[in-house]
Amino acid sequence: MGFGLIKVVNKQMEFIQMNELLLKKYDDPYVKLKLIFERTIELIDTYHPDEMALEAPFFGKNVQSMLKLGRAQGVAMAAGLSRQIPVTEYLPKKIKMAITGNGNASKEQVAKMLQSLLGLKTLPKNLDSTDGLAAAVCHHFNAGRVETGKSYTGWDAFVKQNEKRVVARKLPKSPKPPKGA
């Protein structure tokens, strides 16, 4: 899981950090989700961000990979929402388009453009961290534009903006107690 942090002062971006959470050494998928949640909370508590941007789930051929990715994104989203941080999702093509002008850009092209935009001296070997940084920069470039992605300020906002995705279930009525009970 890659992540990146930027600071924006007077509409100017300043690079803070990018890194990745290495999870391959853990076999248990629930341990991985726990670590994602804890690391996200740690970043929030350390840097006190005003907003959080995530790469939205995308549809691929491997359903299992998509399910794992969706769970990881959901855990990161839940961490942000638990700290009252507004969360916005961006499709991968939207992020690539915002950074490079090409929605089909490669990870390497995105990384090189981020290097140029933020004055980074070096790039990491694994580009998951630049993917996370790209989401943050995309969010900055799209600030104030409602049509860019879905933004949630809490669970109530998520439910309200996703009424078609949320299934309302009525609880069965409790049986009335027998007379004299």
Residue pairs with C-beta under 8 A, 6 or more apart in sequence:
1 20
1 21
1 23
1 36
1 39
1 72
1 76
1 128
1 132
2 18
2 19
2 20
2 21
2 126
2 127
2 128
2 129
2 130
2 131
2 132
2 133
3 18
3 19
3 20
3 21
3 40
3 43
3 129
3 132
3 133
4 17
4 18
4 129
4 130
4 132
4 133
4 134
4 135
4 136
4 137
5 16
5 17
5 18
5 43
5 47
5 49
5 133
5 136
6 13
6 14
6 15
6 16
6 118
6 133
6 136
6 137
6 140
7 13
7 14
7 16
8 14
8 140
8 143
13 117
13 118
13 137
13 140
15 118
15 119
15 120
15 133
16 47
18 124
18 129
18 130
18 132
18 133
19 129
20 124
20 126
20 128
20 129
20 132
21 35
21 36
21 39
23 32
23 35
23 36
26 32
26 35
29 68
29 71
32 72
33 71
33 72
33 75
36 72
36 75
36 76
36 79
37 75
37 76
37 78
37 79
40 75
40 76
40 79
40 80
41 79
41 82
41 83
43 49
44 52
44 79
44 80
44 83
44 85
45 83
49 85
50 85
50 86
51 85
51 86
51 87
51 88
51 139
52 76
52 77
52 80
52 85
52 86
52 87
52 88
53 87
53 88
53 89
53 90
53 135
53 136
53 138
53 139
53 149
54 73
54 76
54 77
54 87
54 88
54 89
54 90
54 135
55 73
55 89
55 90
55 91
55 92
55 95
55 131
55 135
56 73
56 89
56 90
56 91
56 92
56 149
56 150
57 66
57 69
57 70
57 73
58 66
58 91
58 92
59 66
60 66
73 89
77 87
77 89
77 152
80 86
80 87
81 87
81 152
81 154
81 155
81 158
84 153
84 154
86 151
86 152
86 153
87 151
87 152
88 139
88 148
88 149
88 150
88 151
88 152
89 149
89 150
90 98
90 135
90 138
90 139
90 142
90 148
90 149
91 149
93 103
93 104
94 103
94 138
94 148
94 149
95 110
95 131
95 134
95 135
95 138
96 102
96 103
96 104
96 105
96 109
96 110
96 134
97 103
97 105
98 134
98 137
98 138
98 141
98 142
99 105
99 110
99 113
99 114
99 117
99 134
99 137
99 138
99 141
100 109
100 110
100 113
102 109
105 113
107 127
107 130
107 131
108 127
110 127
110 130
110 131
110 134
111 123
111 127
111 130
112 123
114 120
114 130
114 133
114 134
114 137
115 123
117 137
118 133
118 137
123 130
124 130
139 148
142 148
142 149
150 161
150 162
151 157
152 158
152 161
159 166
